[in-house]
Each structure stands twice: as C-alpha cells, then as structure tokens.
Amino acid sequence: MSGAKNVQDTSLCEDMAAAQEGQDYERTAVRVSRVSIAANLALTLFKLAAGVLAGSGAMISDAIHSASDVFSTIVVIIGIRISNKASDKDHPYGHERLECVAAIVLATILAITGLGIGYTAAGKILGGDYGHLAVPGRLALIAALVSIAVKEGMYHYTRIYAKKIDSGALMADAWHHRSDALSSVGALLGIAGARMGFPILDPVASLVICVFIGKAAYDIFMDAVDKMVDKACDDEVEAQLRDCAMAQRDVLGVDLLHTRVFANKIYVDIEIRVDGEKKLREAHGIAESVHDAIERTFPRVKHIMVHVNPA
C-alpha cells in the first residue's frame, strides 16, 4: 500500500513539474512573440511610408515582407498555445506536433510572400523599358539601414529565447527576422545602385529578396516536416543515451535503442540486458534506474520505454 502511495505521489509531482515547465515555456514564447509583433508593426509602417515617399519598389517589397512577419508571429503564438495543452484521452502524447503545424503554416506564408514579390520584380525586369523606372529617394536608404539593424537585433533576441526553451516555432520566427534583415541588405544595395544611375537594380533587389525569403521558407518547412515524421535523434545524442544507460548499475548491455523527435521533445525506446538470474523485482528496479537517469540527464526526453532482456 505504501509502495502504491509513493508511486502516486511521484506521478503527481511529475505532472505538476511538467505543468509548470509548460507554463514557463508558453509565457516566454508569448512574451518574445509580442515584442516581435510590436517591432514588426512599427517597421512595416515605416518602410511602407519610406517606400511610397521615396518611390522604391524594393522598399515596398521589404515592407510587405515585414507585414508577413506580423501575421506569422501570430501563427506562432497560436501554435505554441495549442501545442502546450495538457495530454487528454484523445491525445495521450500531448499536442506538441501542433507547433510543427504552426511552423509549416509560417513557411507557407513566407513562400507565398516571396513568390509574389519575385513575380512583380520579374515583370519589371523583363519589361525591357527601364527609363520609366523611378530613382528611389534618400529616405529609402535610411529605411533599409534601420530595417537591417532592427531585424538583426530581433533575430538574436528571438534566437536566444528559442534555444532557451527549445522551441522550433520560435526558432523559425527568429530565422524569419534574419531573412528580413538579409532582404533589407538586398534592398539597400538595389536602392543605392538605382540612385547611382542604374534604376534596374531596384527591381533586381526585389528579386534577391524573393530568393532569401524562399530559402528561409524551405529551411523552416523541412525542419518542421522532420519533426512531424518522427525523425531519429542524431548519432551523438543516441550515443550519449546509450552511455547513460550503460553507466547504471547491473546493466550489462544495450540491445536496442530507438529514438524519435516529437516536435521539440524526444521519445526513447530502449532494450537493456541484465543478468537472467535476477528476480523480477530486481530487474524492474534496474529498468527504473535507467529510466530515471535518462530523464534526469536529458531534459528534452519526455517519454522512455525500457525493456529488459535476460543476458
């Protein structure tokens, strides 16, 4: 009876710890995302005004890119809040994969934005008559420099917290900031070239922006898909898991180790080898020590199944 009570108390403590971890995760992600939305809204309005007033198509394209950041960050917040819901009867393994869905939606938004910008730029370039293209004003140059500084700062800010809470969706948003900074570099070069007497460089800059956006969309999409299809951990992590199991008392070997990345969590199936003469209760205790050691050493591991084979 006492043993059953201890198991219940341990389970309750684990549930409470998981709930607290989930709340901290969501609170951090939402706070970072709100800062991102505020910065992108201000930057979008500034770049759009600068693009219109200075007559720069590249800066207007860059403003559209920043506007897509606002919507994508809202998608990230929704995805993180839904994925952080507790496990239930219909979803016993939780809702973490919905964060991957948010990342895929974000990548799709990025890709559509990039294609739209590229289509408009290509039309201007292939038109052939470059004499009618407006020469951008100095305000467009200033807007590009401001955008580079702000977006690069947002990239580092978001990336730090994405790594801290191990959030794929937040990391995708960080790279969205970096792609915006890079696209602003392209806009800066195009605007500067156009002001130096080469107006064709303004739409060329828009085309370069399209490429940067497309690359970011592809990387975000592939990372989310890898997590959706239960991709295994890399060899280094699996070697560390194996060493952790082998370090436990009375473990004679590891016969099998399977891992899968489930959103930002790791699930482990492991078969250990112990002395076949051990009693069931002893073998169970060895399996528990392996289970607890791995969970304690690897915070990303959410679930472990330990099977015992007789040596």
Backbone bond lengths (Angstrom), bond angles and torsions (degrees), N, CA, C in turn:
res aa  C-N    CA-C-N  psi(-1)  N-CA   C-N-CA  omega(-1)  CA-C   N-CA-C  phi
1 M - - - 1.463 - - 1.526 110.05 -
2 S 1.361 113.89 -41.64 1.460 119.13 178.99 1.523 110.69 -63.93
3 G 1.366 115.99 -39.76 1.465 120.08 179.25 1.514 111.23 -62.61
4 A 1.338 116.70 -41.26 1.468 120.82 179.22 1.520 110.64 -63.97
5 K 1.347 116.30 -38.90 1.472 120.08 179.28 1.527 110.52 -64.61
6 N 1.349 115.56 -41.26 1.464 119.23 179.35 1.519 111.66 -62.23
7 V 1.350 115.98 -40.43 1.463 120.52 178.71 1.520 110.41 -62.76
8 Q 1.363 116.00 -43.47 1.464 120.30 179.80 1.528 111.16 -63.79
9 D 1.358 116.47 -42.47 1.464 120.47 179.32 1.520 110.91 -63.22
10 T 1.347 116.25 -42.20 1.470 120.49 179.45 1.512 110.81 -63.23
11 S 1.353 115.27 -43.57 1.468 119.85 179.74 1.524 111.11 -62.70
12 L 1.360 115.96 -40.32 1.464 120.17 179.92 1.524 110.70 -64.72
13 C 1.329 116.19 -41.98 1.470 120.33 178.80 1.514 111.22 -63.28
14 E 1.355 116.27 -41.22 1.462 120.12 179.25 1.521 111.01 -63.97
15 D 1.346 116.81 -40.93 1.468 120.86 178.89 1.524 110.89 -63.92
16 M 1.344 115.98 -42.09 1.462 119.84 179.97 1.528 111.17 -65.71
17 A 1.343 115.84 -40.49 1.463 119.95 178.84 1.520 110.92 -64.83
18 A 1.356 116.00 -41.49 1.465 120.14 178.99 1.520 111.27 -64.18
19 A 1.348 115.67 -40.03 1.461 119.63 179.40 1.528 111.08 -64.51
20 Q 1.351 116.23 -42.02 1.470 120.31 178.80 1.524 110.95 -64.47
21 E 1.335 115.99 -41.61 1.465 120.66 178.51 1.531 110.53 -61.95
22 G 1.336 115.39 -40.61 1.454 120.12 179.70 1.521 111.99 -65.14
23 Q 1.347 115.80 -39.75 1.468 119.99 178.91 1.525 111.15 -65.66
24 D 1.352 116.97 -41.43 1.462 121.00 178.87 1.523 110.36 -64.58
25 Y 1.330 115.46 -40.36 1.466 121.66 179.54 1.527 110.33 -60.70
26 E 1.334 115.51 -50.30 1.464 120.18 -178.06 1.523 111.34 -65.95
27 R 1.331 117.38 -41.46 1.457 121.47 -178.14 1.537 110.69 -61.68
28 T 1.330 116.09 -44.11 1.468 120.53 179.70 1.516 110.97 -65.39
29 A 1.330 116.39 -46.76 1.464 120.62 -177.68 1.520 111.84 -62.65
30 V 1.317 117.10 -42.37 1.467 120.96 -179.32 1.523 110.86 -67.64
31 R 1.341 116.97 -39.65 1.474 119.78 179.07 1.537 110.78 -62.57
32 V 1.333 116.52 -45.83 1.470 120.87 179.18 1.527 110.16 -63.20
33 S 1.322 116.44 -40.78 1.462 120.76 -178.30 1.523 111.62 -66.46
34 R 1.324 117.46 -36.95 1.472 120.06 178.40 1.525 111.31 -65.80
35 V 1.335 116.56 -39.73 1.466 120.25 175.33 1.521 109.66 -61.37
36 S 1.336 115.82 -41.62 1.468 121.44 179.93 1.529 111.42 -62.19
37 I 1.330 116.21 -43.85 1.477 120.28 -179.68 1.521 110.72 -63.34
38 A 1.333 117.06 -44.94 1.464 121.02 -179.05 1.528 110.98 -61.60
39 A 1.338 116.16 -45.28 1.463 120.35 -179.23 1.529 110.78 -64.92
40 N 1.331 117.25 -41.99 1.463 120.45 -177.93 1.525 112.53 -69.45
41 L 1.329 116.86 -36.55 1.466 119.50 176.95 1.528 111.16 -61.63
42 A 1.334 115.34 -46.88 1.464 119.74 179.86 1.528 110.60 -63.55
43 L 1.338 116.06 -42.19 1.458 120.53 -178.09 1.531 111.58 -68.69
44 T 1.319 116.56 -38.02 1.468 120.46 179.11 1.531 110.75 -61.35
45 L 1.316 116.48 -48.49 1.466 120.61 -179.08 1.529 111.31 -63.00
46 F 1.340 115.81 -41.64 1.459 120.17 -179.81 1.533 111.19 -64.83
47 K 1.340 116.81 -46.51 1.465 120.08 -177.56 1.527 111.65 -69.42
48 L 1.329 116.24 -36.57 1.464 119.23 178.53 1.533 110.72 -64.84
49 A 1.329 115.89 -44.63 1.468 119.62 178.15 1.524 111.05 -63.11
50 A 1.344 115.94 -42.15 1.464 120.06 179.99 1.520 110.92 -65.32
51 G 1.353 116.29 -40.51 1.459 120.03 -179.98 1.518 112.76 -64.44
52 V 1.335 115.78 -41.52 1.472 120.33 -179.89 1.524 110.63 -69.83
53 L 1.346 116.46 -48.03 1.461 120.65 -176.91 1.529 112.53 -67.98
54 A 1.356 115.57 -34.57 1.463 119.49 -177.88 1.524 112.18 -93.13
55 G 1.334 117.34 -3.02 1.461 120.63 178.18 1.513 114.08 66.04
56 S 1.350 117.43 41.96 1.465 121.45 -178.57 1.526 111.41 -114.62
57 G 1.344 115.86 114.46 1.461 119.90 176.44 1.508 111.74 -66.75
58 A 1.353 116.69 -34.30 1.464 120.16 179.38 1.521 110.84 -63.52
59 M 1.336 117.21 -40.50 1.464 120.35 -179.20 1.528 110.68 -71.20
60 I 1.316 117.67 -35.32 1.475 120.16 176.05 1.532 109.54 -65.52
61 S 1.343 117.48 -40.88 1.475 121.49 176.13 1.521 110.14 -60.74
62 D 1.334 116.51 -41.58 1.455 121.19 179.54 1.530 110.57 -65.16
63 A 1.333 116.44 -36.02 1.465 120.40 177.66 1.528 110.68 -65.14
64 I 1.334 116.21 -39.64 1.469 120.54 177.71 1.525 110.08 -62.82
65 H 1.337 115.50 -39.56 1.467 120.28 177.11 1.531 110.63 -59.93
66 S 1.329 116.93 -44.35 1.468 120.41 178.71 1.529 111.63 -65.76
67 A 1.338 116.34 -35.14 1.465 119.86 177.46 1.518 110.86 -64.36
68 S 1.339 116.55 -37.21 1.468 119.84 177.72 1.521 110.60 -65.96
69 D 1.351 116.80 -28.19 1.461 120.83 176.90 1.525 111.38 -62.39
70 V 1.322 116.30 -38.71 1.466 120.20 -179.60 1.523 110.24 -61.49
71 F 1.328 115.83 -48.81 1.457 120.02 -178.91 1.525 111.21 -65.34
72 S 1.343 116.58 -41.56 1.460 119.78 -178.16 1.529 111.37 -66.02
73 T 1.325 117.36 -35.16 1.463 119.86 177.87 1.523 111.13 -67.67
74 I 1.326 116.92 -35.57 1.468 120.60 174.62 1.532 109.58 -62.30
75 V 1.343 116.58 -40.35 1.462 121.21 176.75 1.527 110.11 -61.54
76 V 1.335 116.64 -40.92 1.467 121.23 178.88 1.526 110.55 -60.93
77 I 1.342 117.04 -45.42 1.471 120.64 -179.75 1.528 110.40 -60.49
78 I 1.327 116.23 -45.91 1.472 120.10 179.60 1.524 110.25 -61.05
79 G 1.341 116.48 -45.51 1.465 120.92 -179.13 1.510 112.42 -61.68
80 I 1.324 117.10 -43.63 1.464 120.99 -178.97 1.528 111.04 -66.79
81 R 1.329 117.08 -40.59 1.471 119.59 -179.09 1.528 111.10 -66.60
82 I 1.322 116.43 -41.01 1.470 119.22 179.18 1.524 110.78 -69.65
83 S 1.340 116.88 -42.53 1.468 120.26 -177.55 1.522 111.84 -66.74
84 N 1.335 117.24 -20.53 1.462 121.26 -177.90 1.526 112.64 -87.17
85 K 1.338 117.39 -0.68 1.462 120.03 177.43 1.522 110.63 -62.15
86 A 1.316 116.39 145.76 1.466 120.54 -179.61 1.529 111.16 -66.80
87 S 1.336 115.62 157.66 1.458 120.78 176.84 1.526 109.73 -61.38
88 D 1.334 115.95 149.12 1.456 120.15 176.11 1.526 108.80 -138.77
89 K 1.319 116.08 -174.90 1.467 120.39 -175.89 1.523 111.63 -61.03
90 D 1.325 117.38 -41.42 1.463 121.10 -178.54 1.523 113.14 -80.50
91 H 1.345 116.90 -19.20 1.471 121.43 -179.18 1.532 108.60 -132.79
92 P 1.347 117.68 70.82 1.471 120.80 -175.31 1.528 113.62 -65.15
93 Y 1.335 117.58 -19.94 1.462 120.51 179.06 1.524 112.12 -97.55
94 G 1.327 117.16 11.53 1.458 120.83 178.10 1.520 112.36 88.78
95 H 1.322 115.36 -169.63 1.470 121.52 -175.62 1.528 112.00 -122.15
96 E 1.350 117.75 21.90 1.463 120.67 -173.07 1.533 113.51 -58.52
97 R 1.326 117.25 -31.02 1.457 118.94 -175.87 1.528 112.93 -66.25
98 L 1.318 116.14 -18.69 1.466 118.35 178.50 1.525 110.97 -66.22
99 E 1.337 117.59 -21.56 1.464 119.61 173.38 1.533 109.58 -68.03
100 C 1.339 116.43 -35.52 1.467 120.12 175.79 1.527 110.18 -65.53
101 V 1.336 116.25 -38.55 1.466 120.14 177.58 1.521 109.56 -60.76
102 A 1.354 116.43 -41.50 1.469 120.53 178.45 1.526 110.35 -61.53
103 A 1.337 116.83 -40.90 1.463 120.67 179.49 1.534 111.04 -65.39
104 I 1.336 117.16 -37.68 1.464 120.83 178.58 1.529 110.76 -66.96
105 V 1.347 116.05 -41.39 1.468 119.83 176.35 1.524 110.02 -60.80
106 L 1.341 115.76 -43.11 1.460 121.23 179.03 1.530 110.21 -60.07
107 A 1.337 117.13 -45.27 1.465 121.00 179.90 1.525 110.90 -62.39
108 T 1.325 116.72 -38.54 1.472 120.77 178.88 1.527 110.90 -64.15
109 I 1.348 115.90 -42.86 1.468 120.32 178.02 1.529 109.96 -60.61
110 L 1.318 115.54 -44.69 1.463 120.54 179.03 1.528 111.07 -59.34
111 A 1.336 116.23 -46.77 1.459 120.47 -177.42 1.532 111.44 -62.58
112 I 1.327 117.42 -44.51 1.471 121.40 179.55 1.536 110.10 -63.23
113 T 1.344 115.89 -42.26 1.470 120.06 178.09 1.519 110.81 -60.22
114 G 1.339 115.66 -46.70 1.460 120.33 -179.41 1.514 112.78 -62.39
115 L 1.326 116.93 -42.33 1.467 120.73 179.83 1.527 111.29 -64.83
116 G 1.334 116.73 -39.29 1.456 119.97 178.72 1.519 111.96 -63.28
117 I 1.350 115.84 -43.72 1.463 120.60 178.14 1.529 110.77 -64.65
118 G 1.339 116.28 -43.10 1.461 121.01 -179.58 1.519 112.52 -64.32
119 Y 1.329 116.67 -39.42 1.471 121.05 -179.91 1.534 110.85 -62.71
120 T 1.344 116.12 -45.11 1.468 120.32 179.51 1.530 111.19 -64.40
121 A 1.347 115.98 -43.32 1.466 120.13 -179.46 1.519 111.51 -65.37
122 A 1.344 116.20 -42.65 1.467 119.83 -179.57 1.525 110.86 -62.70
123 G 1.332 116.86 -36.62 1.470 120.62 178.37 1.517 111.72 -61.37
124 K 1.339 116.49 -40.93 1.464 120.39 179.06 1.523 111.50 -68.59
125 I 1.335 116.20 -39.79 1.468 120.02 -178.11 1.525 111.35 -68.97
126 L 1.339 116.14 -43.05 1.461 120.62 -177.52 1.525 112.59 -77.41
127 G 1.347 115.78 -11.74 1.464 119.29 179.37 1.521 112.50 -61.67
128 G 1.326 116.85 -31.11 1.461 121.15 174.42 1.512 115.12 88.12
129 D 1.309 119.16 -30.54 1.466 121.95 -178.19 1.521 108.41 -96.43
130 Y 1.347 115.83 97.94 1.456 120.32 -175.41 1.528 113.05 -92.64
131 G 1.317 116.87 -6.38 1.461 120.19 -177.08 1.518 112.80 -66.44
132 H 1.376 115.42 -29.10 1.464 118.16 -176.93 1.522 112.31 -82.74
133 L 1.341 117.39 -8.77 1.463 119.94 -178.14 1.528 109.94 -68.80
134 A 1.333 115.62 131.96 1.465 120.30 -177.60 1.524 111.11 -72.80
135 V 1.325 116.89 147.21 1.468 122.23 174.60 1.524 107.77 -87.90
136 P 1.317 118.24 121.04 1.469 121.01 -176.56 1.526 111.87 -62.43
137 G 1.320 115.60 148.06 1.459 121.05 177.14 1.512 112.26 -82.29
138 R 1.345 115.69 172.30 1.466 121.18 -176.86 1.530 111.72 -64.72
139 L 1.331 117.55 -29.70 1.463 120.82 -179.29 1.529 111.89 -58.63
140 A 1.340 116.47 -33.02 1.460 120.40 178.83 1.530 110.83 -65.13
141 L 1.332 116.76 -37.60 1.471 120.62 176.86 1.527 110.95 -63.57
142 I 1.333 115.88 -44.57 1.465 120.22 179.83 1.529 110.13 -62.16
143 A 1.338 116.57 -43.02 1.467 120.83 -179.74 1.525 111.04 -62.04
144 A 1.332 116.98 -39.01 1.469 120.74 179.58 1.523 110.50 -64.50
145 L 1.332 117.31 -42.86 1.468 121.05 179.35 1.531 111.56 -64.60
146 V 1.328 116.21 -42.45 1.466 120.33 178.11 1.530 110.33 -62.93
147 S 1.329 115.87 -42.66 1.466 120.67 -179.51 1.523 111.51 -62.20
148 I 1.321 117.13 -43.45 1.469 120.71 179.63 1.528 110.57 -59.24
149 A 1.334 116.14 -46.65 1.469 120.48 -178.08 1.528 111.68 -64.68
150 V 1.332 116.56 -47.14 1.468 120.70 -177.22 1.526 111.41 -66.58
151 K 1.329 116.86 -46.33 1.466 120.06 -175.89 1.526 112.19 -69.70
152 E 1.325 117.28 -35.31 1.464 119.24 176.52 1.526 109.94 -66.90
153 G 1.339 116.64 -39.22 1.457 120.02 175.83 1.519 111.85 -63.55
154 M 1.336 117.78 -41.19 1.457 121.84 178.22 1.525 111.61 -65.88
155 Y 1.324 116.31 -34.74 1.475 120.50 177.43 1.534 109.98 -60.11
156 H 1.330 116.59 -50.84 1.468 120.18 -177.79 1.525 111.04 -66.46
157 Y 1.326 117.50 -39.99 1.468 121.60 179.06 1.531 111.09 -61.59
158 T 1.330 116.27 -48.70 1.465 120.37 -178.11 1.528 111.34 -69.34
159 R 1.315 116.94 -38.56 1.468 121.45 -178.71 1.533 111.29 -63.45
160 I 1.328 117.11 -40.07 1.464 120.78 179.30 1.528 110.65 -58.47
161 Y 1.332 116.31 -47.15 1.467 119.54 -178.48 1.527 112.14 -75.35
162 A 1.333 117.34 -30.36 1.469 119.99 176.61 1.529 110.49 -63.21
163 K 1.342 116.65 -40.65 1.459 120.63 177.72 1.529 110.87 -71.36
164 K 1.329 115.75 -35.15 1.468 120.19 -178.40 1.524 111.51 -63.46
165 I 1.348 116.89 -42.92 1.467 119.59 -178.92 1.526 112.17 -102.87
166 D 1.338 116.25 2.86 1.462 122.40 177.45 1.528 111.27 55.99
167 S 1.326 116.26 57.15 1.462 121.79 -178.87 1.519 111.11 -108.80
168 G 1.346 115.87 117.93 1.459 120.35 178.22 1.520 112.20 -66.17
169 A 1.332 116.51 -40.47 1.467 120.27 -178.83 1.522 110.85 -66.80
170 L 1.335 116.96 -40.15 1.461 120.47 179.43 1.529 110.07 -69.18
171 M 1.333 117.20 -36.92 1.463 120.20 176.59 1.532 110.29 -65.22
172 A 1.338 116.22 -36.97 1.467 119.87 176.34 1.524 110.13 -62.53
173 D 1.329 116.36 -39.03 1.457 120.35 178.54 1.534 110.78 -67.01
174 A 1.342 116.18 -35.39 1.467 120.00 176.72 1.525 110.47 -61.52
175 W 1.328 116.30 -45.35 1.470 119.82 179.34 1.525 111.18 -67.95
176 H 1.326 115.94 -26.31 1.461 119.31 174.07 1.529 109.52 -63.56
177 H 1.338 116.48 -40.68 1.463 120.80 175.86 1.530 110.53 -62.43
178 R 1.343 116.33 -43.58 1.465 119.68 -179.07 1.536 110.83 -64.22
179 S 1.343 116.70 -39.69 1.472 119.04 179.28 1.524 110.45 -64.50
180 D 1.343 116.06 -34.35 1.463 120.15 177.89 1.528 110.41 -68.22
181 A 1.330 116.66 -39.16 1.464 120.28 177.85 1.525 110.64 -63.79
182 L 1.333 115.79 -43.03 1.463 120.01 179.12 1.524 111.41 -66.07
183 S 1.340 115.88 -38.49 1.463 118.47 179.12 1.524 110.39 -66.87
184 S 1.345 116.49 -31.78 1.464 119.55 177.26 1.528 110.95 -69.81
185 V 1.340 116.66 -30.27 1.467 120.14 174.19 1.531 109.38 -63.80
186 G 1.341 115.43 -43.88 1.462 119.82 177.12 1.524 111.24 -61.99
187 A 1.334 115.87 -41.41 1.460 120.13 178.74 1.528 110.30 -63.35
188 L 1.330 116.27 -41.90 1.472 121.02 179.78 1.530 110.81 -59.39
189 L 1.344 116.21 -47.17 1.462 120.06 -179.35 1.535 111.04 -64.95
190 G 1.323 116.20 -41.77 1.460 120.14 179.90 1.520 112.26 -64.93
191 I 1.323 116.06 -44.01 1.465 120.54 179.96 1.527 110.43 -65.15
192 A 1.345 116.15 -43.11 1.467 120.06 179.40 1.531 110.53 -62.32
193 G 1.341 115.82 -42.36 1.462 119.82 179.09 1.514 112.21 -64.59
194 A 1.335 115.83 -40.29 1.467 120.33 179.03 1.524 110.99 -64.25
195 R 1.334 116.28 -37.87 1.475 119.86 179.39 1.535 111.41 -71.14
196 M 1.343 116.00 -20.42 1.465 120.16 179.02 1.533 111.98 -88.44
197 G 1.324 116.80 5.63 1.462 119.43 175.87 1.517 114.93 109.05
198 F 1.341 117.78 11.69 1.461 121.36 179.23 1.536 108.96 -124.37
199 P 1.334 118.15 75.52 1.469 121.49 -174.89 1.526 113.90 -60.25
200 I 1.330 118.17 -21.94 1.466 121.51 179.09 1.532 111.28 -62.85
201 L 1.349 116.30 -23.95 1.466 119.71 -176.81 1.525 112.66 -69.54
202 D 1.328 118.06 -20.23 1.465 119.80 177.79 1.533 111.19 -66.63
203 P 1.354 120.00 -51.51 1.469 118.98 174.86 1.529 113.19 -68.47
204 V 1.346 116.88 -28.82 1.463 119.02 175.30 1.533 109.55 -61.85
205 A 1.331 116.02 -39.70 1.464 120.08 177.37 1.528 110.87 -61.50
206 S 1.333 116.77 -39.26 1.468 120.38 176.77 1.523 110.78 -61.63
207 L 1.340 115.98 -37.70 1.469 120.32 178.96 1.528 110.68 -66.81
208 V 1.325 116.71 -39.01 1.461 121.16 176.89 1.525 110.02 -63.44
209 I 1.327 115.95 -41.62 1.472 120.59 177.09 1.530 110.34 -57.81
210 C 1.334 116.00 -41.73 1.467 121.31 178.73 1.524 111.22 -57.58
211 V 1.346 116.96 -42.40 1.468 121.36 -179.69 1.528 110.87 -64.68
212 F 1.328 117.20 -44.57 1.467 120.85 179.29 1.534 111.03 -61.35
213 I 1.316 115.61 -42.79 1.468 119.63 -179.80 1.525 110.22 -64.73
214 G 1.331 116.78 -42.33 1.463 120.73 179.55 1.513 112.46 -62.34
215 K 1.336 116.99 -40.44 1.473 121.01 179.13 1.524 110.42 -64.83
216 A 1.323 116.96 -43.96 1.471 120.39 178.70 1.528 110.61 -62.22
217 A 1.336 116.97 -41.93 1.466 121.39 179.44 1.525 110.98 -61.95
218 Y 1.328 116.53 -42.97 1.467 120.89 -179.90 1.529 111.14 -63.12
219 D 1.334 117.40 -46.10 1.466 121.14 -178.41 1.528 111.22 -63.02
220 I 1.330 116.83 -43.57 1.469 120.78 179.49 1.529 110.57 -64.03
221 F 1.332 116.09 -42.89 1.459 121.16 -178.67 1.531 111.47 -63.00
222 M 1.329 116.94 -46.97 1.463 120.62 -177.50 1.525 111.58 -66.42
223 D 1.334 117.53 -37.93 1.466 120.44 177.93 1.527 110.39 -63.53
224 A 1.331 117.13 -41.92 1.473 120.97 179.51 1.527 111.02 -66.92
225 V 1.338 117.10 -40.38 1.464 120.90 179.90 1.527 110.49 -64.20
226 D 1.335 117.24 -41.89 1.467 120.95 178.14 1.522 110.93 -56.60
227 K 1.337 116.07 -39.85 1.459 120.11 -179.37 1.527 111.90 -75.76
228 M 1.318 116.67 -27.98 1.472 120.62 179.98 1.526 111.63 -73.20
229 V 1.340 117.44 -30.66 1.471 120.42 -173.49 1.528 112.48 -100.05
230 D 1.340 117.16 21.74 1.465 122.20 175.24 1.528 112.72 59.22
231 K 1.308 116.86 48.74 1.458 120.43 175.83 1.521 109.58 -65.34
232 A 1.329 116.85 142.40 1.461 121.24 -179.95 1.521 111.04 -70.95
233 C 1.335 116.04 158.46 1.460 120.46 173.59 1.526 109.58 -65.94
234 D 1.305 116.65 164.09 1.470 118.57 178.13 1.526 109.84 -72.39
235 D 1.327 115.75 166.65 1.474 121.78 -174.08 1.525 112.32 -60.14
236 E 1.324 116.91 -35.45 1.459 120.38 -178.06 1.527 111.50 -64.50
237 V 1.337 116.81 -44.03 1.471 120.55 179.54 1.525 109.92 -65.76
238 E 1.337 117.39 -42.44 1.464 119.89 179.69 1.528 111.16 -63.71
239 A 1.336 116.80 -37.45 1.469 120.00 177.52 1.528 110.29 -64.39
240 Q 1.325 117.30 -39.21 1.467 121.33 178.64 1.527 111.09 -66.94
241 L 1.331 116.86 -38.81 1.469 120.43 176.58 1.524 110.60 -63.68
242 R 1.320 115.76 -42.92 1.473 120.46 179.92 1.534 110.34 -63.25
243 D 1.334 116.82 -44.78 1.467 120.60 179.72 1.520 111.16 -62.99
244 C 1.335 116.70 -38.00 1.464 120.85 179.32 1.530 110.85 -62.92
245 A 1.337 116.12 -42.57 1.470 120.29 178.51 1.530 110.77 -65.55
246 M 1.330 116.49 -43.51 1.461 120.77 -178.07 1.529 111.92 -66.24
247 A 1.334 117.16 -24.36 1.463 120.71 -177.86 1.522 112.29 -75.08
248 Q 1.341 117.99 -10.91 1.459 120.85 -177.61 1.527 110.63 -81.84
249 R 1.278 115.27 146.58 1.477 121.85 -175.70 1.530 111.32 -61.06
250 D 1.323 116.59 136.32 1.470 126.16 175.41 1.525 113.69 73.45
251 V 1.334 118.80 6.49 1.467 120.51 173.91 1.523 107.28 -85.48
252 L 1.330 116.71 117.71 1.467 121.39 -175.77 1.529 112.69 -93.04
253 G 1.319 116.99 -17.10 1.461 119.11 179.74 1.520 111.33 178.86
254 V 1.316 115.81 166.94 1.463 122.38 174.96 1.530 107.03 -116.30
255 D 1.335 116.23 114.10 1.469 120.87 -177.21 1.525 112.08 -84.62
256 L 1.320 116.85 -29.58 1.462 119.85 -176.73 1.523 109.52 -154.65
257 L 1.341 115.42 140.81 1.455 120.38 176.42 1.527 108.39 -143.10
258 H 1.328 115.64 114.23 1.457 121.31 175.66 1.526 108.77 -117.86
259 T 1.328 116.72 135.46 1.461 120.91 176.73 1.519 109.17 -128.78
260 R 1.318 116.07 156.24 1.459 120.95 173.47 1.519 108.72 -148.86
261 V 1.317 114.40 137.88 1.459 120.65 178.17 1.518 107.40 -89.69
262 F 1.306 115.76 119.26 1.458 123.09 -175.96 1.524 106.31 -115.07
263 A 1.361 116.33 96.26 1.472 121.44 -170.09 1.526 107.96 59.65
264 N 1.350 118.43 -118.71 1.460 119.24 179.90 1.528 111.67 -105.25
265 K 1.330 116.29 16.77 1.459 121.59 178.81 1.532 110.74 -115.17
266 I 1.346 115.72 160.92 1.465 121.57 -179.86 1.526 108.67 -117.44
267 Y 1.326 115.14 134.71 1.466 121.76 174.36 1.532 107.86 -113.27
268 V 1.332 115.78 137.20 1.465 121.12 -173.06 1.521 110.40 -126.50
269 D 1.336 115.78 133.31 1.469 123.12 169.30 1.524 106.49 -119.08
270 I 1.327 116.98 122.07 1.457 120.34 -176.17 1.522 110.99 -136.32
271 E 1.320 116.26 139.65 1.467 122.25 174.84 1.520 108.18 -113.88
272 I 1.336 116.04 119.75 1.465 120.70 179.83 1.530 109.97 -106.61
273 R 1.327 115.56 155.48 1.464 121.23 -179.86 1.527 108.88 -110.22
274 V 1.349 116.25 127.27 1.468 121.32 178.57 1.528 109.09 -131.35
275 D 1.312 115.34 168.95 1.460 121.74 179.22 1.533 109.82 -57.07
276 G 1.340 117.02 124.38 1.453 121.71 -176.62 1.515 113.80 -67.28
277 E 1.322 117.11 -14.36 1.463 120.60 -179.89 1.528 112.56 -87.13
278 K 1.328 116.72 -4.82 1.462 119.81 179.73 1.525 110.38 -65.71
279 K 1.335 116.08 147.16 1.460 120.48 174.36 1.527 109.47 -73.04
280 L 1.329 116.13 158.75 1.460 121.54 -177.58 1.522 111.24 -56.03
281 R 1.342 116.37 -43.56 1.451 120.17 -178.11 1.539 110.67 -63.52
282 E 1.329 117.02 -37.86 1.468 121.27 179.06 1.531 110.54 -68.27
283 A 1.331 115.84 -44.45 1.464 120.15 179.32 1.522 111.05 -62.11
284 H 1.340 115.49 -39.30 1.462 119.92 178.03 1.530 110.59 -63.86
285 G 1.323 117.26 -39.36 1.459 121.54 178.53 1.528 111.88 -63.28
286 I 1.342 116.33 -37.85 1.466 120.38 178.00 1.530 109.98 -66.07
287 A 1.334 115.77 -42.98 1.466 120.27 178.52 1.528 110.94 -61.64
288 E 1.341 115.93 -40.11 1.466 119.83 178.58 1.518 111.77 -64.47
289 S 1.332 116.46 -37.96 1.466 119.18 -179.86 1.527 110.62 -65.53
290 V 1.347 116.76 -36.91 1.470 120.74 176.79 1.524 109.58 -66.19
291 H 1.339 115.77 -46.36 1.466 121.55 179.43 1.527 111.34 -56.57
292 D 1.348 116.54 -50.28 1.462 120.84 -176.03 1.522 111.82 -68.06
293 A 1.332 116.99 -37.94 1.467 120.95 -178.88 1.525 110.85 -64.81
294 I 1.334 117.20 -41.99 1.462 120.62 -179.51 1.528 110.67 -68.16
295 E 1.322 117.46 -43.65 1.471 120.22 178.48 1.526 111.35 -62.82
296 R 1.328 116.44 -36.66 1.457 121.16 -178.42 1.538 110.77 -72.56
297 T 1.319 117.13 -36.84 1.466 122.22 -175.40 1.518 112.35 -82.88
298 F 1.321 117.01 -30.71 1.471 121.13 -175.42 1.541 109.28 -121.59
299 P 1.329 117.90 93.95 1.474 121.29 -177.13 1.526 113.50 -59.58
300 R 1.342 118.04 -25.95 1.465 120.15 -178.89 1.527 112.36 -74.09
301 V 1.317 117.79 -16.21 1.466 120.83 -179.04 1.528 108.71 -74.94
302 K 1.338 115.74 119.81 1.459 120.54 -178.23 1.524 112.06 -97.98
303 H 1.337 116.63 -33.14 1.468 119.72 -175.88 1.523 109.53 -145.04
304 I 1.344 116.08 136.87 1.464 121.40 178.10 1.524 108.87 -131.69
305 M 1.323 115.94 133.58 1.453 121.28 172.66 1.534 107.36 -113.68
306 V 1.332 116.61 116.77 1.465 121.89 -177.96 1.523 108.92 -108.31
307 H 1.326 116.49 121.61 1.470 122.15 176.13 1.516 108.46 -110.35
308 V 1.343 116.18 139.50 1.467 120.83 -177.19 1.522 109.48 -106.77
309 N 1.354 116.01 127.33 1.467 122.36 174.54 1.521 109.27 -109.31
310 P 1.337 117.35 140.03 1.470 118.94 176.73 1.529 110.58 -73.84
311 A 1.326 117.34 137.93 1.458 120.83 179.93 1.515 109.00 -71.70
